[in-house]
């Protein structure tokens, strides 16, 4: 299986586990207005296994504990 979306952050925690949060975007349609909209989900992995997923921003605790990775290109 391909790794979905972009990496939002990752760490090796104090227990030596690899923790990673990835962001995955989907497009959907509102049936009432036929307008396209985008939903963003976060996928939380521990040692390469999916342990939690949900709408972006729903994880106050995880968000506080995960560091953002900002890649800059020259």
Secondary structure as the mmCIF struct_conf table of DSSP 4:
data_model
#
loop_
_struct_conf.conf_type_id
_struct_conf.id
_struct_conf.beg_label_comp_id
_struct_conf.beg_label_asym_id
_struct_conf.beg_label_seq_id
_struct_conf.end_label_comp_id
_struct_conf.end_label_asym_id
_struct_conf.end_label_seq_id
HELX_LH_PP_P HELX_LH_PP_P1 UNK A 2 UNK A 4
BEND BEND1 UNK A 5 UNK A 5
STRN STRN1 UNK A 6 UNK A 12
TURN_TY1_P TURN_TY1_P1 UNK A 14 UNK A 15
BEND BEND2 UNK A 16 UNK A 16
STRN STRN2 UNK A 18 UNK A 30
TURN_TY1_P TURN_TY1_P2 UNK A 31 UNK A 34
STRN STRN3 UNK A 35 UNK A 46
TURN_TY1_P TURN_TY1_P3 UNK A 47 UNK A 48
STRN STRN4 UNK A 49 UNK A 55
TURN_TY1_P TURN_TY1_P4 UNK A 56 UNK A 57
HELX_RH_AL_P HELX_RH_AL_P1 UNK A 60 UNK A 65
BEND BEND3 UNK A 66 UNK A 66
HELX_LH_PP_P HELX_LH_PP_P2 UNK A 67 UNK A 68
#
